[in-house]
Amino acid sequence: MEIRHLVKMANQIGKFFETSADPDKAVEGIARHLKSFWEPRMRREIIAHARKGGRGLDEPVKKAILMLAAEDEERTSA
C-alpha cells in the first residue's frame, strides 16, 4: 500500500481520537486502534515512515506510531 494512503488513514483515525480532552489518552487510543485493526504489514510500513521523520503525519499520530514501535521492540527483545 502506498505510504500516502497509510498516512491519510492514520491521520483520519487521529482526528477521531483528538476529540478526547486528554492528549495522552488520544495517543493511546490511536495506538490501540492501529494495533487492533491494522495488518502487521501496514503497521511495519507506517512505523518505518514515522522513524524517517513521518512526513505528513499529525503529531499525535506520529507519537502513537512511535509508541507502537517501542512496544514491538520490547516484545521482540524480551
PQR file with spaces between the fields and no chain letter, atoms N, CA, C, O and H, PARSE charges and radii, in Angstrom:
ATOM       1  N    MET     1       0.851   -1.175    0.000 -0.4000 1.5000
ATOM       2  CA   MET     1       0.000    0.000    0.000 -0.0000 2.0000
ATOM       3  C    MET     1       0.899    1.241    0.000  0.5500 1.7000
ATOM       4  O    MET     1       1.938    1.267    0.660 -0.5500 1.4000
ATOM       5  N    GLU     2       0.491    2.249   -0.736 -0.4000 1.5000
ATOM       6  CA   GLU     2       1.286    3.475   -0.797 -0.0000 2.0000
ATOM       7  C    GLU     2       1.272    4.179    0.554  0.5500 1.7000
ATOM       8  O    GLU     2       0.249    4.230    1.237 -0.5500 1.4000
ATOM       9  H    GLU     2      -0.353    2.228   -1.272  0.4000 1.0000
ATOM      10  N    ILE     3       2.417    4.714    0.921 -0.4000 1.5000
ATOM      11  CA   ILE     3       2.551    5.353    2.233 -0.0000 2.0000
ATOM      12  C    ILE     3       1.586    6.525    2.379  0.5500 1.7000
ATOM      13  O    ILE     3       1.088    6.781    3.475 -0.5500 1.4000
ATOM      14  H    ILE     3       3.249    4.673    0.366  0.4000 1.0000
ATOM      15  N    ARG     4       1.317    7.238    1.289 -0.4000 1.5000
ATOM      16  CA   ARG     4       0.397    8.384    1.403 -0.0000 2.0000
ATOM      17  C    ARG     4      -0.997    7.935    1.828  0.5500 1.7000
ATOM      18  O    ARG     4      -1.698    8.664    2.530 -0.5500 1.4000
ATOM      19  H    ARG     4       1.721    7.031    0.399  0.4000 1.0000
ATOM      20  N    HIS     5      -1.405    6.729    1.403 -0.4000 1.5000
ATOM      21  CA   HIS     5      -2.705    6.211    1.831 -0.0000 2.0000
ATOM      22  C    HIS     5      -2.677    5.838    3.312  0.5500 1.7000
ATOM      23  O    HIS     5      -3.636    6.094    4.040 -0.5500 1.4000
ATOM      24  H    HIS     5      -0.836    6.137    0.832  0.4000 1.0000
ATOM      25  N    LEU     6      -1.586    5.240    3.749 -0.4000 1.5000
ATOM      26  CA   LEU     6      -1.458    4.888    5.164 -0.0000 2.0000
ATOM      27  C    LEU     6      -1.438    6.140    6.032  0.5500 1.7000
ATOM      28  O    LEU     6      -2.061    6.175    7.093 -0.5500 1.4000
ATOM      29  H    LEU     6      -0.807    5.032    3.158  0.4000 1.0000
ATOM      30  N    VAL     7      -0.723    7.166    5.580 -0.4000 1.5000
ATOM      31  CA   VAL     7      -0.664    8.433    6.322 -0.0000 2.0000
ATOM      32  C    VAL     7      -2.061    9.032    6.429  0.5500 1.7000
ATOM      33  O    VAL     7      -2.472    9.471    7.503 -0.5500 1.4000
ATOM      34  H    VAL     7      -0.217    7.138    4.717  0.4000 1.0000
ATOM      35  N    LYS     8      -2.782    9.049    5.329 -0.4000 1.5000
ATOM      36  CA   LYS     8      -4.136    9.616    5.330 -0.0000 2.0000
ATOM      37  C    LYS     8      -5.041    8.853    6.293  0.5500 1.7000
ATOM      38  O    LYS     8      -5.762    9.459    7.085 -0.5500 1.4000
ATOM      39  H    LYS     8      -2.448    8.693    4.456  0.4000 1.0000
ATOM      40  N    MET     9      -5.003    7.516    6.223 -0.4000 1.5000
ATOM      41  CA   MET     9      -5.843    6.710    7.108 -0.0000 2.0000
ATOM      42  C    MET     9      -5.462    6.914    8.572  0.5500 1.7000
ATOM      43  O    MET     9      -6.335    7.054    9.429 -0.5500 1.4000
ATOM      44  H    MET     9      -4.417    7.023    5.579  0.4000 1.0000
ATOM      45  N    ALA    10      -4.166    6.932    8.860 -0.4000 1.5000
ATOM      46  CA   ALA    10      -3.715    7.122   10.243 -0.0000 2.0000
ATOM      47  C    ALA    10      -4.159    8.481   10.768  0.5500 1.7000
ATOM      48  O    ALA    10      -4.602    8.588   11.911 -0.5500 1.4000
ATOM      49  H    ALA    10      -3.456    6.818    8.164  0.4000 1.0000
ATOM      50  N    ASN    11      -4.046    9.514    9.948 -0.4000 1.5000
ATOM      51  CA   ASN    11      -4.471   10.849   10.373 -0.0000 2.0000
ATOM      52  C    ASN    11      -5.982   10.914   10.587  0.5500 1.7000
ATOM      53  O    ASN    11      -6.444   11.631   11.474 -0.5500 1.4000
ATOM      54  H    ASN    11      -3.686    9.427    9.019  0.4000 1.0000
ATOM      55  N    GLN    12      -6.758   10.181    9.791 -0.4000 1.5000
ATOM      56  CA   GLN    12      -8.208   10.138    9.997 -0.0000 2.0000
ATOM      57  C    GLN    12      -8.538    9.494   11.339  0.5500 1.7000
ATOM      58  O    GLN    12      -9.431    9.954   12.051 -0.5500 1.4000
ATOM      59  H    GLN    12      -6.383    9.599    9.070  0.4000 1.0000
ATOM      60  N    ILE    13      -7.826    8.442   11.676 -0.4000 1.5000
ATOM      61  CA   ILE    13      -8.004    7.802   12.984 -0.0000 2.0000
ATOM      62  C    ILE    13      -7.638    8.797   14.080  0.5500 1.7000
ATOM      63  O    ILE    13      -8.335    8.915   15.088 -0.5500 1.4000
ATOM      64  H    ILE    13      -7.101    8.069   11.097  0.4000 1.0000
ATOM      65  N    GLY    14      -6.543    9.504   13.868 -0.4000 1.5000
ATOM      66  CA   GLY    14      -6.112   10.506   14.837 -0.0000 2.0000
ATOM      67  C    GLY    14      -7.150   11.582   15.063  0.5500 1.7000
ATOM      68  O    GLY    14      -7.363   12.007   16.198 -0.5500 1.4000
ATOM      69  H    GLY    14      -5.977    9.408   13.049  0.4000 1.0000
ATOM      70  N    LYS    15      -7.802   12.034   13.999 -0.4000 1.5000
ATOM      71  CA   LYS    15      -8.837   13.077   14.127 -0.0000 2.0000
ATOM      72  C    LYS    15      -9.964   12.602   15.035  0.5500 1.7000
ATOM      73  O    LYS    15     -10.488   13.376   15.837 -0.5500 1.4000
ATOM      74  H    LYS    15      -7.629   11.689   13.076  0.4000 1.0000
ATOM      75  N    PHE    16     -10.336   11.332   14.910 -0.4000 1.5000
ATOM      76  CA   PHE    16     -11.387   10.793   15.762 -0.0000 2.0000
ATOM      77  C    PHE    16     -10.974   10.857   17.231  0.5500 1.7000
ATOM      78  O    PHE    16     -11.753   11.292   18.079 -0.5500 1.4000
ATOM      79  H    PHE    16      -9.911   10.704   14.259  0.4000 1.0000
ATOM      80  N    PHE    17      -9.761   10.430   17.528 -0.4000 1.5000
ATOM      81  CA   PHE    17      -9.314   10.366   18.915 -0.0000 2.0000
ATOM      82  C    PHE    17      -8.932   11.728   19.479  0.5500 1.7000
ATOM      83  O    PHE    17      -8.851   11.880   20.698 -0.5500 1.4000
ATOM      84  H    PHE    17      -9.128   10.077   16.839  0.4000 1.0000
ATOM      85  N    GLU    18      -8.695   12.720   18.629 -0.4000 1.5000
ATOM      86  CA   GLU    18      -8.348   14.056   19.111 -0.0000 2.0000
ATOM      87  C    GLU    18      -9.500   14.721   19.854  0.5500 1.7000
ATOM      88  O    GLU    18      -9.296   15.737   20.518 -0.5500 1.4000
ATOM      89  H    GLU    18      -8.760   12.596   17.639  0.4000 1.0000
ATOM      90  N    THR    19     -10.701   14.169   19.756 -0.4000 1.5000
ATOM      91  CA   THR    19     -11.827   14.736   20.496 -0.0000 2.0000
ATOM      92  C    THR    19     -11.696   14.477   21.994  0.5500 1.7000
ATOM      93  O    THR    19     -12.413   15.074   22.797 -0.5500 1.4000
ATOM      94  H    THR    19     -10.867   13.344   19.217  0.4000 1.0000
ATOM      95  N    SER    20     -10.781   13.590   22.365 -0.4000 1.5000
ATOM      96  CA   SER    20     -10.528   13.316   23.780 -0.0000 2.0000
ATOM      97  C    SER    20      -9.947   14.558   24.442  0.5500 1.7000
ATOM      98  O    SER    20      -9.105   15.243   23.862 -0.5500 1.4000
ATOM      99  H    SER    20     -10.198   13.105   21.713  0.4000 1.0000
ATOM     100  N    ALA    21     -10.399   14.842   25.653 -0.4000 1.5000
ATOM     101  CA   ALA    21      -9.908   16.013   26.377 -0.0000 2.0000
ATOM     102  C    ALA    21      -8.451   15.842   26.806  0.5500 1.7000
ATOM     103  O    ALA    21      -7.744   16.827   27.021 -0.5500 1.4000
ATOM     104  H    ALA    21     -11.083   14.285   26.124  0.4000 1.0000
ATOM     105  N    ASP    22      -8.010   14.607   26.927 -0.4000 1.5000
ATOM     106  CA   ASP    22      -6.655   14.308   27.388 -0.0000 2.0000
ATOM     107  C    ASP    22      -5.796   13.875   26.198  0.5500 1.7000
ATOM     108  O    ASP    22      -6.030   12.809   25.628 -0.5500 1.4000
ATOM     109  H    ASP    22      -8.585   13.807   26.752  0.4000 1.0000
ATOM     110  N    PRO    23      -4.805   14.688   25.815 -0.5600 1.5000
ATOM     111  CA   PRO    23      -3.963   14.344   24.659  0.2800 2.0000
ATOM     112  C    PRO    23      -3.257   12.994   24.791  0.5500 1.7000
ATOM     113  O    PRO    23      -3.085   12.289   23.797 -0.5500 1.4000
ATOM     114  N    ASP    24      -2.845   12.630   26.007 -0.4000 1.5000
ATOM     115  CA   ASP    24      -2.189   11.334   26.208 -0.0000 2.0000
ATOM     116  C    ASP    24      -3.152   10.178   25.934  0.5500 1.7000
ATOM     117  O    ASP    24      -2.765    9.158   25.363 -0.5500 1.4000
ATOM     118  H    ASP    24      -2.985   13.203   26.815  0.4000 1.0000
ATOM     119  N    LYS    25      -4.408   10.349   26.347 -0.4000 1.5000
ATOM     120  CA   LYS    25      -5.425    9.321   26.084 -0.0000 2.0000
ATOM     121  C    LYS    25      -5.678    9.199   24.588  0.5500 1.7000
ATOM     122  O    LYS    25      -5.911    8.102   24.081 -0.5500 1.4000
ATOM     123  H    LYS    25      -4.722   11.177   26.811  0.4000 1.0000
ATOM     124  N    ALA    26      -5.632   10.328   23.879 -0.4000 1.5000
ATOM     125  CA   ALA    26      -5.812   10.305   22.425 -0.0000 2.0000
ATOM     126  C    ALA    26      -4.702    9.490   21.771  0.5500 1.7000
ATOM     127  O    ALA    26      -4.971    8.651   20.911 -0.5500 1.4000
ATOM     128  H    ALA    26      -5.442   11.220   24.290  0.4000 1.0000
ATOM     129  N    VAL    27      -3.466    9.730   22.173 -0.4000 1.5000
ATOM     130  CA   VAL    27      -2.326    8.991   21.614 -0.0000 2.0000
ATOM     131  C    VAL    27      -2.478    7.496   21.912  0.5500 1.7000
ATOM     132  O    VAL    27      -2.248    6.663   21.035 -0.5500 1.4000
ATOM     133  H    VAL    27      -3.247   10.411   22.872  0.4000 1.0000
ATOM     134  N    GLU    28      -2.860    7.162   23.129 -0.4000 1.5000
ATOM     135  CA   GLU    28      -3.062    5.756   23.496 -0.0000 2.0000
ATOM     136  C    GLU    28      -4.172    5.126   22.660  0.5500 1.7000
ATOM     137  O    GLU    28      -4.055    3.978   22.231 -0.5500 1.4000
ATOM     138  H    GLU    28      -3.046    7.839   23.841  0.4000 1.0000
ATOM     139  N    GLY    29      -5.251    5.878   22.428 -0.4000 1.5000
ATOM     140  CA   GLY    29      -6.365    5.370   21.625 -0.0000 2.0000
ATOM     141  C    GLY    29      -5.958    5.115   20.186  0.5500 1.7000
ATOM     142  O    GLY    29      -6.342    4.108   19.592 -0.5500 1.4000
ATOM     143  H    GLY    29      -5.347    6.811   22.777  0.4000 1.0000
ATOM     144  N    ILE    30      -5.183    6.023   19.632 -0.4000 1.5000
ATOM     145  CA   ILE    30      -4.692    5.858   18.260 -0.0000 2.0000
ATOM     146  C    ILE    30      -3.826    4.602   18.177  0.5500 1.7000
ATOM     147  O    ILE    30      -4.004    3.775   17.283 -0.5500 1.4000
ATOM     148  H    ILE    30      -4.871    6.842   20.114  0.4000 1.0000
ATOM     149  N    ALA    31      -2.896    4.465   19.108 -0.4000 1.5000
ATOM     150  CA   ALA    31      -2.001    3.302   19.112 -0.0000 2.0000
ATOM     151  C    ALA    31      -2.794    2.007   19.258  0.5500 1.7000
ATOM     152  O    ALA    31      -2.522    1.027   18.564 -0.5500 1.4000
ATOM     153  H    ALA    31      -2.752    5.137   19.835  0.4000 1.0000
ATOM     154  N    ARG    32      -3.763    2.004   20.152 -0.4000 1.5000
ATOM     155  CA   ARG    32      -4.581    0.809   20.382 -0.0000 2.0000
ATOM     156  C    ARG    32      -5.354    0.436   19.101  0.5500 1.7000
ATOM     157  O    ARG    32      -5.447   -0.737   18.741 -0.5500 1.4000
ATOM     158  H    ARG    32      -3.983    2.800   20.715  0.4000 1.0000
ATOM     159  N    HIS    33      -5.899    1.445   18.433 -0.4000 1.5000
ATOM     160  CA   HIS    33      -6.641    1.188   17.200 -0.0000 2.0000
ATOM     161  C    HIS    33      -5.731    0.595   16.123  0.5500 1.7000
ATOM     162  O    HIS    33      -6.083   -0.399   15.488 -0.5500 1.4000
ATOM     163  H    HIS    33      -5.825    2.398   18.726  0.4000 1.0000
ATOM     164  N    LEU    34      -4.567    1.202   15.921 -0.4000 1.5000
ATOM     165  CA   LEU    34      -3.638    0.702   14.908 -0.0000 2.0000
ATOM     166  C    LEU    34      -3.206   -0.731   15.224  0.5500 1.7000
ATOM     167  O    LEU    34      -3.104   -1.572   14.331 -0.5500 1.4000
ATOM     168  H    LEU    34      -4.280    2.010   16.437  0.4000 1.0000
ATOM     169  N    LYS    35      -2.957   -0.992   16.493 -0.4000 1.5000
ATOM     170  CA   LYS    35      -2.529   -2.334   16.909 -0.0000 2.0000
ATOM     171  C    LYS    35      -3.648   -3.357   16.698  0.5500 1.7000
ATOM     172  O    LYS    35      -3.386   -4.494   16.306 -0.5500 1.4000
ATOM     173  H    LYS    35      -3.040   -0.309   17.219  0.4000 1.0000
ATOM     174  N    SER    36      -4.876   -2.956   16.953 -0.4000 1.5000
ATOM     175  CA   SER    36      -6.004   -3.883   16.878 -0.0000 2.0000
ATOM     176  C    SER    36      -6.517   -4.122   15.465  0.5500 1.7000
ATOM     177  O    SER    36      -6.952   -5.227   15.142 -0.5500 1.4000
ATOM     178  H    SER    36      -5.089   -2.032   17.270  0.4000 1.0000
ATOM     179  N    PHE    37      -6.470   -3.094   14.621 -0.4000 1.5000
ATOM     180  CA   PHE    37      -7.174   -3.185   13.346 -0.0000 2.0000
ATOM     181  C    PHE    37      -6.306   -3.127   12.097  0.5500 1.7000
ATOM     182  O    PHE    37      -6.785   -3.431   11.004 -0.5500 1.4000
ATOM     183  H    PHE    37      -6.116   -2.196   14.884  0.4000 1.0000
ATOM     184  N    TRP    38      -5.057   -2.747   12.233 -0.4000 1.5000
ATOM     185  CA   TRP    38      -4.187   -2.694   11.050 -0.0000 2.0000
ATOM     186  C    TRP    38      -3.407   -3.987   10.923  0.5500 1.7000
ATOM     187  O    TRP    38      -2.981   -4.572   11.919 -0.5500 1.4000
ATOM     188  H    TRP    38      -4.668   -2.500   13.120  0.4000 1.0000
ATOM     189  N    GLU    39      -3.224   -4.428    9.684 -0.4000 1.5000
ATOM     190  CA   GLU    39      -2.406   -5.612    9.416 -0.0000 2.0000
ATOM     191  C    GLU    39      -0.968   -5.334    9.845  0.5500 1.7000
ATOM     192  O    GLU    39      -0.521   -4.187    9.805 -0.5500 1.4000
ATOM     193  H    GLU    39      -3.570   -3.953    8.875  0.4000 1.0000
ATOM     194  N    PRO    40      -0.240   -6.372   10.253 -0.5600 1.5000
ATOM     195  CA   PRO    40       1.163   -6.167   10.636  0.2800 2.0000
ATOM     196  C    PRO    40       1.986   -5.472    9.546  0.5500 1.7000
ATOM     197  O    PRO    40       2.834   -4.633    9.850 -0.5500 1.4000
ATOM     198  N    ARG    41       1.739   -5.818    8.285 -0.4000 1.5000
ATOM     199  CA   ARG    41       2.487   -5.194    7.183 -0.0000 2.0000
ATOM     200  C    ARG    41       2.229   -3.686    7.140  0.5500 1.7000
ATOM     201  O    ARG    41       3.153   -2.900    6.928 -0.5500 1.4000
ATOM     202  H    ARG    41       1.050   -6.500    8.038  0.4000 1.0000
ATOM     203  N    MET    42       0.975   -3.287    7.340 -0.4000 1.5000
ATOM     204  CA   MET    42       0.634   -1.861    7.338 -0.0000 2.0000
ATOM     205  C    MET    42       1.325   -1.156    8.502  0.5500 1.7000
ATOM     206  O    MET    42       1.855   -0.055    8.348 -0.5500 1.4000
ATOM     207  H    MET    42       0.224   -3.926    7.512  0.4000 1.0000
ATOM     208  N    ARG    43       1.313   -1.805    9.673 -0.4000 1.5000
ATOM     209  CA   ARG    43       1.974   -1.207   10.843 -0.0000 2.0000
ATOM     210  C    ARG    43       3.468   -1.069   10.602  0.5500 1.7000
ATOM     211  O    ARG    43       4.055   -0.040   10.940 -0.5500 1.4000
ATOM     212  H    ARG    43       0.882   -2.699    9.798  0.4000 1.0000
ATOM     213  N    ARG    44       4.091   -2.086   10.026 -0.4000 1.5000
ATOM     214  CA   ARG    44       5.533   -2.003    9.754 -0.0000 2.0000
ATOM     215  C    ARG    44       5.843   -0.833    8.822  0.5500 1.7000
ATOM     216  O    ARG    44       6.812   -0.104    9.037 -0.5500 1.4000
ATOM     217  H    ARG    44       3.615   -2.921    9.752  0.4000 1.0000
ATOM     218  N    GLU    45       5.029   -0.656    7.798 -0.4000 1.5000
ATOM     219  CA   GLU    45       5.270    0.422    6.839 -0.0000 2.0000
ATOM     220  C    GLU    45       5.111    1.796    7.483  0.5500 1.7000
ATOM     221  O    GLU    45       5.927    2.687    7.248 -0.5500 1.4000
ATOM     222  H    GLU    45       4.242   -1.248    7.624  0.4000 1.0000
ATOM     223  N    ILE    46       4.073    1.973    8.288 -0.4000 1.5000
ATOM     224  CA   ILE    46       3.843    3.291    8.893 -0.0000 2.0000
ATOM     225  C    ILE    46       4.880    3.555    9.989  0.5500 1.7000
ATOM     226  O    ILE    46       5.267    4.704   10.200 -0.5500 1.4000
ATOM     227  H    ILE    46       3.410    1.249    8.478  0.4000 1.0000
ATOM     228  N    ILE    47       5.333    2.515   10.685 -0.4000 1.5000
ATOM     229  CA   ILE    47       6.393    2.681   11.685 -0.0000 2.0000
ATOM     230  C    ILE    47       7.684    3.112   11.002  0.5500 1.7000
ATOM     231  O    ILE    47       8.359    4.031   11.466 -0.5500 1.4000
ATOM     232  H    ILE    47       5.018    1.581   10.513  0.4000 1.0000
ATOM     233  N    ALA    48       8.025    2.456    9.909 -0.4000 1.5000
ATOM     234  CA   ALA    48       9.239    2.834    9.173 -0.0000 2.0000
ATOM     235  C    ALA    48       9.144    4.278    8.700  0.5500 1.7000
ATOM     236  O    ALA    48      10.128    5.015    8.754 -0.5500 1.4000
ATOM     237  H    ALA    48       7.477    1.710    9.532  0.4000 1.0000
ATOM     238  N    HIS    49       7.980    4.682    8.241 -0.4000 1.5000
ATOM     239  CA   HIS    49       7.780    6.061    7.781 -0.0000 2.0000
ATOM     240  C    HIS    49       7.953    7.041    8.948  0.5500 1.7000
ATOM     241  O    HIS    49       8.614    8.069    8.803 -0.5500 1.4000
ATOM     242  H    HIS    49       7.180    4.083    8.196  0.4000 1.0000
ATOM     243  N    ALA    50       7.361    6.722   10.095 -0.4000 1.5000
ATOM     244  CA   ALA    50       7.471    7.603   11.269 -0.0000 2.0000
ATOM     245  C    ALA    50       8.919    7.727   11.723  0.5500 1.7000
ATOM     246  O    ALA    50       9.356    8.805   12.126 -0.5500 1.4000
ATOM     247  H    ALA    50       6.824    5.887   10.212  0.4000 1.0000
ATOM     248  N    ARG    51       9.658    6.637   11.660 -0.4000 1.5000
ATOM     249  CA   ARG    51      11.070    6.667   12.069 -0.0000 2.0000
ATOM     250  C    ARG    51      11.927    7.508   11.132  0.5500 1.7000
ATOM     251  O    ARG    51      12.987    7.996   11.523 -0.5500 1.4000
ATOM     252  H    ARG    51       9.303    5.761   11.333  0.4000 1.0000
ATOM     253  N    LYS    52      11.472    7.675    9.904 -0.4000 1.5000
ATOM     254  CA   LYS    52      12.201    8.510    8.935 -0.0000 2.0000
ATOM     255  C    LYS    52      11.741    9.963    8.987  0.5500 1.7000
ATOM     256  O    LYS    52      12.074   10.746    8.097 -0.5500 1.4000
ATOM     257  H    LYS    52      10.611    7.279    9.586  0.4000 1.0000
ATOM     258  N    GLY    53      10.993   10.326   10.001 -0.4000 1.5000
ATOM     259  CA   GLY    53      10.531   11.700   10.148 -0.0000 2.0000
ATOM     260  C    GLY    53       9.026   11.839   10.096  0.5500 1.7000
ATOM     261  O    GLY    53       8.473   12.808   10.616 -0.5500 1.4000
ATOM     262  H    GLY    53      10.724    9.690   10.724  0.4000 1.0000
ATOM     263  N    GLY    54       8.358   10.887    9.477 -0.4000 1.5000
ATOM     264  CA   GLY    54       6.900   10.876    9.483 -0.0000 2.0000
ATOM     265  C    GLY    54       6.239   11.986    8.696  0.5500 1.7000
ATOM     266  O    GLY    54       5.222   12.535    9.119 -0.5500 1.4000
ATOM     267  H    GLY    54       8.807   10.099    9.054  0.4000 1.0000
ATOM     268  N    ARG    55       6.808   12.316    7.561 -0.4000 1.5000
ATOM     269  CA   ARG    55       6.245   13.411    6.762 -0.0000 2.0000
ATOM     270  C    ARG    55       4.744   13.194    6.531  0.5500 1.7000
ATOM     271  O    ARG    55       4.314   12.125    6.097 -0.5500 1.4000
ATOM     272  H    ARG    55       7.635   11.870    7.218  0.4000 1.0000
ATOM     273  N    GLY    56       3.963   14.235    6.832 -0.4000 1.5000
ATOM     274  CA   GLY    56       2.525   14.201    6.618 -0.0000 2.0000
ATOM     275  C    GLY    56       1.719   13.696    7.796  0.5500 1.7000
ATOM     276  O    GLY    56       0.500   13.862    7.824 -0.5500 1.4000
ATOM     277  H    GLY    56       4.312   15.103    7.184  0.4000 1.0000
ATOM     278  N    LEU    57       2.375   13.082    8.769 -0.4000 1.5000
ATOM     279  CA   LEU    57       1.657   12.571    9.935 -0.0000 2.0000
ATOM     280  C    LEU    57       1.382   13.695   10.925  0.5500 1.7000
ATOM     281  O    LEU    57       2.260   14.508   11.215 -0.5500 1.4000
ATOM     282  H    LEU    57       3.366   12.948    8.745  0.4000 1.0000
ATOM     283  N    ASP    58       0.161   13.735   11.438 -0.4000 1.5000
ATOM     284  CA   ASP    58      -0.152   14.664   12.520 -0.0000 2.0000
ATOM     285  C    ASP    58       0.642   14.232   13.752  0.5500 1.7000
ATOM     286  O    ASP    58       0.916   13.046   13.938 -0.5500 1.4000
ATOM     287  H    ASP    58      -0.552   13.074   11.202  0.4000 1.0000
ATOM     288  N    GLU    59       1.004   15.193   14.583 -0.4000 1.5000
ATOM     289  CA   GLU    59       1.886   14.907   15.720 -0.0000 2.0000
ATOM     290  C    GLU    59       1.353   13.823   16.660  0.5500 1.7000
ATOM     291  O    GLU    59       2.118   12.928   17.021 -0.5500 1.4000
ATOM     292  H    GLU    59       0.781   16.156   14.432  0.4000 1.0000
ATOM     293  N    PRO    60       0.075   13.856   17.076 -0.5600 1.5000
ATOM     294  CA   PRO    60      -0.399   12.776   17.961  0.2800 2.0000
ATOM     295  C    PRO    60      -0.323   11.399   17.297  0.5500 1.7000
ATOM     296  O    PRO    60      -0.065   10.395   17.961 -0.5500 1.4000
ATOM     297  N    VAL    61      -0.546   11.364   15.996 -0.4000 1.5000
ATOM     298  CA   VAL    61      -0.481   10.104   15.256 -0.0000 2.0000
ATOM     299  C    VAL    61       0.958    9.598   15.227  0.5500 1.7000
ATOM     300  O    VAL    61       1.210    8.411   15.436 -0.5500 1.4000
ATOM     301  H    VAL    61      -0.756   12.179   15.457  0.4000 1.0000
ATOM     302  N    LYS    62       1.885   10.490   14.972 -0.4000 1.5000
ATOM     303  CA   LYS    62       3.302   10.114   14.956 -0.0000 2.0000
ATOM     304  C    LYS    62       3.725    9.579   16.325  0.5500 1.7000
ATOM     305  O    LYS    62       4.438    8.579   16.409 -0.5500 1.4000
ATOM     306  H    LYS    62       1.680   11.454   14.803  0.4000 1.0000
ATOM     307  N    LYS    63       3.285   10.243   17.394 -0.4000 1.5000
ATOM     308  CA   LYS    63       3.606    9.771   18.746 -0.0000 2.0000
ATOM     309  C    LYS    63       3.049    8.370   18.979  0.5500 1.7000
ATOM     310  O    LYS    63       3.723    7.512   19.549 -0.5500 1.4000
ATOM     311  H    LYS    63       2.706   11.054   17.326  0.4000 1.0000
ATOM     312  N    ALA    64       1.819    8.146   18.535 -0.4000 1.5000
ATOM     313  CA   ALA    64       1.188    6.836   18.717 -0.0000 2.0000
ATOM     314  C    ALA    64       1.945    5.756   17.951  0.5500 1.7000
ATOM     315  O    ALA    64       2.146    4.653   18.459 -0.5500 1.4000
ATOM     316  H    ALA    64       1.271    8.843   18.072  0.4000 1.0000
ATOM     317  N    ILE    65       2.359    6.073   16.744 -0.4000 1.5000
ATOM     318  CA   ILE    65       3.086    5.102   15.923 -0.0000 2.0000
ATOM     319  C    ILE    65       4.436    4.776   16.548  0.5500 1.7000
ATOM     320  O    ILE    65       4.845    3.616   16.579 -0.5500 1.4000
ATOM     321  H    ILE    65       2.195    6.970   16.332  0.4000 1.0000
ATOM     322  N    LEU    66       5.121    5.788   17.040 -0.4000 1.5000
ATOM     323  CA   LEU    66       6.414    5.543   17.679 -0.0000 2.0000
ATOM     324  C    LEU    66       6.240    4.776   18.989  0.5500 1.7000
ATOM     325  O    LEU    66       7.122    4.012   19.382 -0.5500 1.4000
ATOM     326  H    LEU    66       4.789    6.731   17.015  0.4000 1.0000
ATOM     327  N    MET    67       5.106    4.976   19.666 -0.4000 1.5000
ATOM     328  CA   MET    67       4.796    4.199   20.863 -0.0000 2.0000
ATOM     329  C    MET    67       4.628    2.723   20.485  0.5500 1.7000
ATOM     330  O    MET    67       5.135    1.839   21.176 -0.5500 1.4000
ATOM     331  H    MET    67       4.390    5.596   19.347  0.4000 1.0000
ATOM     332  N    LEU    68       3.921    2.466   19.393 -0.4000 1.5000
ATOM     333  CA   LEU    68       3.773    1.092   18.905 -0.0000 2.0000
ATOM     334  C    LEU    68       5.123    0.477   18.579  0.5500 1.7000
ATOM     335  O    LEU    68       5.382   -0.683   18.902 -0.5500 1.4000
ATOM     336  H    LEU    68       3.509    3.184   18.831  0.4000 1.0000
ATOM     337  N    ALA    69       5.979    1.257   17.941 -0.4000 1.5000
ATOM     338  CA   ALA    69       7.311    0.773   17.575 -0.0000 2.0000
ATOM     339  C    ALA    69       8.088    0.366   18.821  0.5500 1.7000
ATOM     340  O    ALA    69       8.746   -0.675   18.835 -0.5500 1.4000
ATOM     341  H    ALA    69       5.769    2.199   17.679  0.4000 1.0000
ATOM     342  N    ALA    70       8.012    1.185   19.865 -0.4000 1.5000
ATOM     343  CA   ALA    70       8.717    0.878   21.114 -0.0000 2.0000
ATOM     344  C    ALA    70       8.161   -0.396   21.748  0.5500 1.7000
ATOM     345  O    ALA    70       8.920   -1.219   22.259 -0.5500 1.4000
ATOM     346  H    ALA    70       7.477    2.030   19.854  0.4000 1.0000
ATOM     347  N    GLU    71       6.832   -0.557   21.714 -0.4000 1.5000
ATOM     348  CA   GLU    71       6.223   -1.773   22.262 -0.0000 2.0000
ATOM     349  C    GLU    71       6.682   -3.005   21.488  0.5500 1.7000
ATOM     350  O    GLU    71       6.985   -4.042   22.079 -0.5500 1.4000
ATOM     351  H    GLU    71       6.216    0.112   21.299  0.4000 1.0000
ATOM     352  N    ASP    72       6.731   -2.885   20.163 -0.4000 1.5000
ATOM     353  CA   ASP    72       7.193   -4.002   19.329 -0.0000 2.0000
ATOM     354  C    ASP    72       8.635   -4.369   19.660  0.5500 1.7000
ATOM     355  O    ASP    72       8.978   -5.549   19.736 -0.5500 1.4000
ATOM     356  H    ASP    72       6.485   -2.043   19.683  0.4000 1.0000
ATOM     357  N    GLU    73       9.479   -3.357   19.856 -0.4000 1.5000
ATOM     358  CA   GLU    73      10.888   -3.611   20.191 -0.0000 2.0000
ATOM     359  C    GLU    73      11.010   -4.312   21.535  0.5500 1.7000
ATOM     360  O    GLU    73      11.811   -5.235   21.689 -0.5500 1.4000
ATOM     361  H    GLU    73       9.201   -2.398   19.794  0.4000 1.0000
ATOM     362  N    GLU    74      10.214   -3.874   22.512 -0.4000 1.5000
ATOM     363  CA   GLU    74      10.240   -4.509   23.832 -0.0000 2.0000
ATOM     364  C    GLU    74       9.834   -5.973   23.730  0.5500 1.7000
ATOM     365  O    GLU    74      10.450   -6.846   24.344 -0.5500 1.4000
ATOM     366  H    GLU    74       9.563   -3.125   22.387  0.4000 1.0000
ATOM     367  N    ARG    75       8.799   -6.227   22.954 -0.4000 1.5000
ATOM     368  CA   ARG    75       8.278   -7.584   22.815 -0.0000 2.0000
ATOM     369  C    ARG    75       9.298   -8.505   22.146  0.5500 1.7000
ATOM     370  O    ARG    75       9.462   -9.653   22.559 -0.5500 1.4000
ATOM     371  H    ARG    75       8.299   -5.518   22.456  0.4000 1.0000
ATOM     372  N    THR    76       9.974   -8.013   21.127 -0.4000 1.5000
ATOM     373  CA   THR    76      10.930   -8.855   20.407 -0.0000 2.0000
ATOM     374  C    THR    76      12.239   -9.040   21.166  0.5500 1.7000
ATOM     375  O    THR    76      12.946  -10.024   20.947 -0.5500 1.4000
ATOM     376  H    THR    76       9.840   -7.080   20.791  0.4000 1.0000
ATOM     377  N    SER    77      12.568   -8.108   22.055 -0.4000 1.5000
ATOM     378  CA   SER    77      13.823   -8.231   22.796 -0.0000 2.0000
ATOM     379  C    SER    77      13.650   -9.011   24.102  0.5500 1.7000
ATOM     380  O    SER    77      14.636   -9.388   24.734 -0.5500 1.4000
ATOM     381  H    SER    77      11.994   -7.309   22.233  0.4000 1.0000
ATOM     382  N    ALA    78      12.420   -9.249   24.500 -0.4000 1.5000
ATOM     383  CA   ALA    78      12.167   -9.954   25.768 -0.0000 2.0000
ATOM     384  C    ALA    78      12.300  -11.444   25.629  0.5500 1.7000
ATOM     385  O    ALA    78      12.118  -12.173   26.604 -0.5500 1.4000
ATOM     386  H    ALA    78      11.618   -8.943   23.987  0.4000 1.0000
